[in-house]
Amino acid sequence: MNLKRLVEETDTRAGRVFDSVVVALIFISIATFSFETLPDLPRDIAAALDVAEIVLVALFTVE
């Protein structure tokens, strides 16, 4: 199996898993963005959300 087929096709189990992971990451990204807009967010949580955002952007870039 080549990488192009894994990313672009869903006719294999690996392709379906890849698509499901990407969708889950999108939902996580939306949630972290939403939480970042809350007022009076503790600094440690805000820092963790910033790190999560950086990691997610990096993953989406690779994808």
C-alpha positions in Angstrom: 0.0 0.0 0.0 1.4 3.4 -0.9 0.9 6.6 1.0 -1.2 8.3 -1.7 -3.8 5.5 -1.6 -3.8 5.6 2.2 -4.5 9.4 2.3 -6.9 9.7 -0.7 -8.8 6.4 -0.7 -11.1 4.9 1.8 -11.3 1.4 0.3 -8.9 0.0 2.8 -9.1 -0.4 6.5 -6.0 1.9 6.9 -7.6 4.5 4.7 -10.8 4.5 6.8 -8.7 4.7 10.0 -6.7 7.6 8.6 -9.9 9.5 7.7 -11.4 8.8 11.2 -8.3 10.1 12.9 -8.2 13.3 10.8 -11.9 13.9 11.6 -11.2 13.4 15.3 -8.3 15.8 15.1 -10.5 18.4 13.5 -13.1 18.1 16.3 -10.3 18.4 18.9 -9.0 21.5 17.1 -12.4 23.1 17.2 -12.8 22.3 20.9 -9.4 23.7 21.8 -10.1 26.9 19.9 -13.5 27.2 21.6 -12.0 26.7 25.1 -9.3 29.3 24.4 -12.0 31.9 24.0 -13.3 31.4 27.6 -12.8 34.3 29.9 -10.7 33.8 33.1 -9.1 30.7 31.7 -6.3 29.5 34.1 -2.8 30.1 32.7 -1.8 26.4 32.8 -4.8 25.4 30.8 -4.3 28.2 28.3 -0.7 27.1 27.9 -1.8 23.5 27.4 -4.3 24.6 24.8 -1.6 26.7 23.0 0.6 23.6 22.8 -2.3 21.5 21.5 -3.0 24.1 18.8 0.7 24.0 17.7 0.7 20.2 17.6 -2.6 20.1 15.7 -1.4 22.7 13.1 1.8 20.7 12.6 -0.2 17.5 12.1 -2.6 19.2 9.6 0.4 20.5 7.8 1.9 17.1 7.4 -1.4 15.6 6.4 
